[in-house]
Amino acid sequence: MEQHIDIDELEKLCIQEKNQESFVNTFVKRLLYTLAKDKYSATARDYFLSAAYAAKDYLVARWIKTQQEYYYQDVKRVYYLSMEFLTGRALGNNLINLGIYDACRRSLEDAGLDLQDLMEYESDAGLGNGGLGRLAACFLDSMATLQLPGYGYGMRYEYGIFYQILKDGYQVEKPDNWLRYQNPWEIPRPEFLYPVKFYGEIQQHLHPSGEFHYTWVNADIAMAMAYDTPIPGYGNNTVNTFRLWSAKASRDFDLQFFNRGDYMQAVEHKSEAETITKVLYPEDSTMQGKELRLKQEYFFVSATLQDIFRRYDKKHDSIDEFPNKVAIQLNDTHPALAVVELMRLLVDERFIPWEKAWDITTKVCAYTNHTILPEALERWKVSLVQKLLPRHLQLIYEINHRFLDQVWIHNPGDHDRLRRMSLIEESPEKQVRMGNLCIVGSHSVNGVSELHTEIVKNRIFRDFYELTPEKFNCKTNGITQRRWLVLANRRLADLIADYIGNDFVTDLYQLKQLIPLADNPEFQQKWRQVKHENKLDFTAWVRKHPGERINPDSLFDFQVKRMHEYKRQLLNVLHVVYLYLKLHQEQYTEFVPRTVFFAGKAAPGYTMAKLIIKLITSVGHLVNHDPITRDRLKVIFLPNYSVSLAQRIFPAAELSEQISTAGTEASGTGNMKFALNGALTIGTLDGANVEIREEVGEDNIFIFGMKTHEVEELKAKGYDPLTYYNSNADLKNVIDMISTGLFCPETPDLFRPITDSLLYHGDQYCVLADFASYVACQQQVAETYKDQETWTKMSILNVANMGKFSTDRTIQQYADEIWGVKHTPIEMD
């Protein structure tokens, strides 16, 4: 007799069982039936995997229901395209968002296991370089928490951002094989496999309609396979999808070559295809590296757009509803080819007339600019695009031709404006300007802080702003409080909840209820106790890992971010040398002990940034071992900065260094994470520091240095760094000590490139010009730290006024003002 299974009924039974089942029972089932281990054979890593699989079990029914509901309601969905995602470890965050963190911790304790210890076995998914990737991860969390139909799309790099170690004080890059052990969160989706073309030729033919159509032939093909990770919202049933693409060969190997004994040739195609997702940001100093990077960018957008169309076509027979059902956000210029690929799919594959296709494309695409530095705006050689993506270059030229016609209509005779706005830079070797392409192909262009947006409108893309001012808007960055307060700093989150409740977890503006408590002695004491315990934990970790002894009662001063000259780690280390020299000269009667921490990775090919790391470690070696200074001043470089390390740092931090040259940092999000955890900011009026000062009040932040317009004016009239060097005896002494080899006596000229860049090569980021102001501001920091009541009050007020800097606010603005996507609650049966 034939049996029929009611899938719907089976799903309901599974959901009901899961709701009734305890976490520890699920944990044991996963240990036995997924990992085939028992208490005699299981390792600590097995226990972590069992906990992760158990947590995922709680997500899956919600995940399936969420996707079903999106189809059933035919909602408009947003697709967030980013080449970088720094998601961090998922177990703790998922348990927080499920609302079962404490219950699971207690259940595991009853079984003799420590949840914190288990979480250490999870690899950081190093799929990003810095703030860009961390912001994208926060956005996914907020989209799910706000119950918005959202998808993250990225690349499943086999090797993420490199693993950084220090050898003799130098950065050494090691492979970051984050997939060495199984990733319990991802689910392979071999049914979602898309061909992506490269190279080949374009054939033109006349369509029966009388129009020319184009076919891409003789192309190499790589296959894009999807891997999905669930992203749960906090306190709701929404579980969105984070989809990463992995490159696979279109065939495993050529059997004819294999049978002839040519084994290398047999697998060549497979190896070449799978190289596409091998590593994040391949070294692009060679033409092969550049070609691979452009391959990655096209592979990513091609697979994503095919997937978006597949999902759209399930419910729609016509393309007409596409802009009403799809929003695509381009996170920086890396996904810029999505504009051209969307046009190719519409015009070449679906035979949509150009004008209609362009209207659809510009209504669907929106662009976030993340950089003020002109050299960071991507450009690709026309010859490379022609070779790799021949049809796309044709489309770029056609888009450019039509766009410049419009520019000419509005600005007749202005050839310079045409040159500046063209998608093609007419340099000795022509290049495609990806930033210009993003702006032309999008209906929205947003900066990521108020200052940054003004610079985008008035300096970088002024011509475009004058042509279409309605496109430009600001969406100040944020962070998710679920990871960066509730998970990372459980002591502080619990203290806050004891006084004002838990509503701040989904409405960060609720922290304003702390303002009346800022002067409360009892609350201040508890606040200080939380910070002290966090510092003790961090002290113990530093003693165990970098192997350094630090004074937990010293001022914990942190600068942790990507190593770059504009972020001015150099200014910070000059101040350390200044303090060292003053201590030797016995010019402090009451010196505030200070531990200065640095962390961050330098790009493998960035020689100057790597030399600055060596300077920091060399200064630290001398300062930390000098009997005059070692008990009062310490310098620690923490290797391999990552999300999991950041979660240790922010709760312990007391001073946050945000000291980039005014007008160079787009926003920053580390500044927000530090402030949310009670650290006070010393910084320039750059990026989101401007808005942080507006929120916390100028009395609760330490601001120094030139403003953006002052930097521009100084450079316009001719900045001479030697003037500052010769007129400031302390600065001169510091520079001379570095240049003459005090910190590297075995190689006295080692740091001469650094001092020469400051004195004789223009000091591009005005380190010397801001030095005196920075030193004076640091003295103010030290004086304030002596008064712990004042310092604590300032710390409380910083946390209390962080409401604006939640990504919940940022994402809601994107949803309302750019995407047009709606809140879609998910109800479980």
TAWO-V654353 format. One record per backbone hydrogen bond with DSSP energy under -1.0 kcal/mol. CO is the residue of the C=O (numbers start at 0). NH is the residue of the N-H. Records with the same first field share a line. If there is no record, write none. Layout:
CO=NH / NH
This chain:
4=6
5=9
6=10
7=11
8=12
9=13
10=14
11=15
12=16
13=17
14=18
15=19
16=20
21=25
22=26
23=27
24=28
25=29
26=30
27=31
28=32
29=33 / 34
30=36
37=41
42=46
43=47
44=48
45=49
46=50
47=51
48=52
49=53
50=54
51=55
52=56
53=57
55=59
58=62
59=63
60=64
61=65
62=66
63=67
64=68
65=69
66=70
67=71
68=72
69=74
76=326
77=150
78=328
79=152
80=330
89=93
90=94
91=95
92=96
93=97
94=99
95=98
96=234
99=103
100=104
101=105
102=106
103=107
104=108
105=109
107=112
108=111
113=117
114=118
117=120
118=121
123=125
124=126
125=160
126=84
129=133
130=134
131=135
132=85 / 136
133=137
134=138
135=139
136=140
137=141
138=142
139=143
140=144
141=145
142=147
143=146
146=823
147=149
148=77
150=79
151=242
152=81
153=244
154=156
158=279
162=173
164=171
166=169
169=166
171=164
173=162
174=176
175=159 / 177
176=179
186=227
188=191
191=225
193=223
195=221
197=219
200=216
202=214
204=212
206=209
210=206
212=204
214=202
216=200
219=197
221=195
222=247
223=193
224=245
225=188
226=243
227=186
228=241
230=239
237=232
239=230
240=151
241=228
242=153
243=226
244=155
245=224
247=222
253=257
254=258
255=259
256=261
257=260
260=262
261=265
262=266
265=253
266=270
267=271
268=272
269=273
270=274
272=275
274=277
276=157
277=158
285=289
286=290
287=291
288=292
289=293
290=294
291=295
292=296
293=297
294=298
295=299
296=300
297=301
298=302
299=303
300=304
301=305
302=306
303=307
304=308
305=309
306=310
307=311
308=312
311=314 / 315
318=321
320=323
321=324 / 325
324=76
326=78
327=365
328=80
329=331 / 367
332=335
334=337
335=338
336=340
337=341
338=342
339=343
340=344
341=345
342=346
343=347 / 348
344=349
345=351
352=356
353=357
354=358
355=359
356=360
357=361
358=362
359=363
360=364
363=327
364=442
365=329
366=445
367=331
372=375
373=376
377=433
379=431
380=384
381=385
382=386
383=387
384=388
387=198
388=392
389=393
390=394
391=395
392=396
393=397
394=398
395=399
396=400
397=401
398=402
399=403
400=404
401=405
402=406
403=407
404=408
405=409
406=410
410=413
412=414
413=417
414=418
415=419
416=420
417=421
422=432
424=426 / 430
429=381
430=424
431=379
432=436
433=437
434=438
435=439
436=440
438=441
443=366
444=472
445=368
446=474
447=476
448=452
449=453
450=454
451=455
452=456
453=457
454=458 / 459
455=460
460=464
461=465
462=466
463=467
467=470
468=471
470=444
472=446
478=806
479=483
480=484 / 485
481=486
482=487
484=488
488=492
489=493
490=494
491=495
492=496
493=497
494=498
495=499
496=500
501=504
502=505 / 506
506=509
507=510
508=511
509=512
510=513
511=514
513=516
514=517
516=519
519=523
520=524
521=525
522=526
523=527
524=528
525=529
526=530
527=531
528=532
529=533
530=534
531=535
532=536
533=537
534=538
535=539
536=540
537=541
538=542
539=543
540=544
541=546 / 547
550=553
554=594
555=653 / 654
556=596
557=656
558=598
563=566
565=660
567=571
568=572
569=573
570=574
571=575
572=576
573=577
574=578
575=579
576=580
577=581
578=582
579=583
580=584
581=586
582=585
592=554
593=633
594=556
595=635
596=558
597=637
598=560
600=562
602=605
604=606
605=609
606=610
607=611
608=612
609=613
610=614
611=615
612=616
613=617
614=618
615=619
616=620
617=621
618=622
619=623
621=625
625=628 / 629
628=631 / 632
631=593
633=595
635=597
641=645
642=646
644=647 / 648
645=649
648=651 / 652
653=679
654=557
655=681
657=683
660=663
666=687
668=672
669=673
670=674
671=675
672=676
673=678
674=677
679=655
680=701
681=657
682=703
683=685
685=688
686=689
687=691
688=692
689=693
690=694
691=695
692=696
696=699
701=682
706=710
707=711
708=712
709=713
710=714
711=715
712=716
719=722
720=724
721=725
722=726
727=731
728=732
729=733
730=734
731=735
732=736
733=737
734=738
735=739
736=741
737=740
740=743
743=746
746=749
748=751
750=754
751=755
752=756
753=757
754=758
755=759 / 760
756=762
762=765
765=769
769=773
770=774
771=775
772=776
773=777
774=778
775=779
776=780
777=781
778=782
779=783
780=784
781=785
783=786
785=787
786=790
787=791
788=792
789=793
790=794
791=795
792=796
793=797
794=798
795=799
796=800
798=801
801=804
802=805
804=478
805=809
806=810
807=811
808=812
809=813
810=814
811=815
812=816
813=817 / 818
814=819
